[in-house]
């Protein structure tokens, strides 16, 4: 079991992580509609555009191969 369904993990995601990500999404570029139209965020004073860099296990392990030249 990897623990993603444990009660404390679910509570953290629902009460901390997801509300925080919702707040961050307001400062991220969005893509809307079937043509994925680029929509810039409307930033308040002193806010900065957030560019997320998500990765999954496959990208994490992408450069693990040792190269022999």
Steps between C-alpha positions, in 0.01 A plus 500: 500500500644837404298692759307737273168386651604522863275724706769757587615524137144550372439766767820684406408500130146623568581761766847625404634399159193541276390839645857628460520375140168672426651826623815445291294419188372858502856606408555235230438513126188308398400341172129506416270352242547232236780703337677547836507879481782647711357715784738707714419537870369827639758586762450726799773743605811318627380166358715310254409253231556143618637249252447151640749228426326169562676169468409140547703191569579445133660844463675466835674183383562621144874565536603213725673306222879503519655590167823339395683697237 
